[in-house]
Amino acid sequence: MAWTDERVETLKKLWTEGLSASQIAQKLGGVTRNAVIGKVHRLGLSGRATPSRPVRRPAKPAQRVKRAPARPAAQTAQPERETAPKPVPVEAQKLPSGEYATVLTLNNHICKWPIGDPDDSEFRFCGRKAGQGSPYCEAHQQMAYQPAKKRRRKTPDADSLLNSLASRRAS
């Protein structure tokens, strides 16, 4: 395809009107978007009347989701959860040798809970007696192993909303 004077003038006119290279290529026919871009650069065309933007369609109004009737307050009330008191931080205990536990003195019977900043000279490990089958003493076990919270059950409203969203995505 050769760029005739007529096609070049059409290209210039469409470019200044703000059409995209793809739109111009479609109107001219027989050229690609890249060919239009290349010709625009070779011609030195720069400014446009308005930047090309895709046509925005108005958003569809949201469909109403049918809700289940409200439950009586007695059924919706959540039982109060008991929270265990937070354990008091345990300071390091000296070993029988009179020194604190270090990486070199740790064994299976010593609590391996780190205390302090590893870059600090005061860094040490707890040093208390570790629980059976655990690397930590009883106090540090409570800090390390906290029970997982129970998951809330989805309400029927939430299930229907999720199902409607999934069906919208599928279509």
Sequence and secondary structure as in RCSB ss.txt:
>XXXX:A:sequence
MAWTDERVETLKKLWTEGLSASQIAQKLGGVTRNAVIGKVHRLGLSGRATPSRPVRRPAKPAQRVKRAPARPAAQ
TAQPERETAPKPVPVEAQKLPSGEYATVLTLNNHICKWPIGDPDDSEFRFCGRKAGQGSPYCEAHQQMAYQPAKK
RRRKTPDADSLLNSLASRRAS
>XXXX:A:secstr
    HHHHHHHHHHHHTT  HHHHHHHH S  HHHHHHHHHHHT    SS                      HHH
H                 B TTSSBB TTT  TTB   EES TTSTT EE  SB  TT SS HHHHHHH      
     HHHHHHHHHHHHHHH 
